[in-house]
Amino acid sequence: MERLTVNKDDENFIRSRLRTQTATARPGADPPLKKLLKKYVVYFDALASGGREDKMANDAQKEAFLKDSVNFDLAMARTTSVVSANSGEMDAYRVDHGNVRTSISNAKGDIEALKNALDGARLERQHKEEYEGLRRLCVRYPRRETTEAANATLRGSIRELEEASESNIKVLKLRKKQFTTLLHVVNELTEELEHEGEEFDCAG
């Protein structure tokens, strides 16, 4: 965290306020430093113009000035203590604020890491679900060896059927040829019988 800085004018103004304004000043009354200066001027004037007969008055002015001077010193001492305490508190605050900012930064890093881990876990879970679906789908179908054996058996059956079909075709062609030959022989026999019948009729 950046330290709080003030310019020279602000610093002088603050110092002036500390010198001239304290919590002991009543509303409408002179500030302590101004009041002390007035007491000093009065006492100095009394010393410069007074005679022996004014000694008691001068002593009273001196006592009042010394009393206000002590009170002012005490007020400044209290102000110095307050400023020192506030400065210590500000330093502690800056340290605490820096620690808080560091903790926040670390927390943000932890949150980002957890988000990435969560995204990775979701992706991994999605992949597992997809793999499980594929596994179940594969279980529904027979093994490759079983399928290949069934295909080999089917191909063998198809070959046997093709061979049987070719054999049947050959037999059918042979039967057709034999039937054609038989019809031809029947026609020849029919013609011979008719010719012989005509010759028999002619002979009778």
Protein Blocks (a to p, Z undefined) as FASTA:
>chain_A
ZZddddfklmmmmmmmmmmpcfklcghiacfklmmmmmmmmmmmmmmmmcfklmmmmmmm
mmmmmmmmmmmmmmmmmmmmmmmmmmmmmmmmmmmmmmmmmmmmmmmmmmmmmmmmmmmm
mmmmmmmmmmmmmmmmmmmpccfklmmmmmmmmmmmmmmmmmmmmmmmmmmmmmmmmmmm
mmmmmmmmmmmmmmmmmmmmmmZZ
